[in-house]
C-alpha cells in the first residue's frame, strides 16, 4: 500500500526555513520608486510574474496586504498556507480550477481594501513562461495598471525536473528585483485582442531587466 503524505503538515517548517534563508539574501529593487509614487497617489496594481521567480518575493513584500492568486491544487494549498504566514491574502483558483471565483475574490479585495494582486501568470502547471489570461482579465475589469515584475538571482538551485524549473536562491545570493513600467489595458477585449495582450505582456516580461 502506497502512503500519501500531506505536504501541508510541513508548512510551519517550510515557513521557518523560508524566513531564515530570505534574511540572508541581498535585495536590490529597480524602478520601484516610480511604483511607490503611483501607489501614493492611490494607484493600485495587478502584478504579473513568473512562477519560478516567486521565492524571493515572499519575504520582500511580506505583510503589505498583497493578494496572491493561488491554485486550488494540493501544491497550491501548501503554497497558500506558507504565503499566509508572510502576511499575504489569498484568492484561491487558477485557469483550470476555480478561476472565476479567485478573480471575484481578488477583485473584491482590490475594491474594498485597495489591495494589489500578484499573479504567477504561467502557473499553476505551465507552459513555462507563457502568459495566461487571468492577470490581464482582472486588470481590464478593474481598470488598474499591470505592473510586470522579474526577479534575477545571482546564484540559485534550479529544480530541473519541475515544470517551471523553480529557482531557490542560495544563502547570501543577490536578488535583483526589476519592476516594469505600469500600463493599462482596454476594459473590453475580444478573444483576439486578449491573445495579443497576453503576447504583449509575455514580451514585456522577457525584455524586463535586459
Phi, psi and omega in degrees: 000132181272124180275136177255122180263127179282114183296339181300334178300336185263007181303312180301319179293315181298319179295319179296314180293322177299317179295316181296314180295317184298328181289346177269347186283150176252120185255144164228144184236121182255134179068019183282328183298319179299318179296318179294323177296319178294319178297324178296337177267009176092006179284138177241160189232148160257122190250105176273136176214171179273147184300321185286349183254015188287324193308309183298337182286336182303314181277321185298319183248032180291154172054036178247008179072019179289139177265129178250130174272118188233142180301154175273008179287174176299318177296322179295324177297317178297311181298319183296322181288326174294313181297323178300326179288347175256015173086014177275146169268152187241137168240110189271132176152175181201183178294338183260323188228116172068024185299317182297318179296322179294319180293322177296316179296318179295318180297322179296317179297321179295316183289317187272331186236004179062033185278149166275155182234131178252136178238134162271100197285351174255006180272175000273349184224021175087188008295151183298132176058036172239120187287132171260174195279340194306311183296318181292319179300314181294318179297321180294317183288331183261346180073022179260168184280143166276135180235091180299144184218136175231154175232127178244119184257131182294324178216131181206155170268126182256124178280090188296333182274351178281149182301327183264356187052054184307139182253126175246113184294144174288153176307135179082001181295152173270126179249109180268110183258119185245122179259127180282180177282123179298145179210159181258152173243156179301149181289335179236125182231131172286172180300318179293320179294323177297317178301317179294321179294323177297316179294323179295314178295320178302316179294319178299319179293318180294326183275345186294129175084359181278000000 
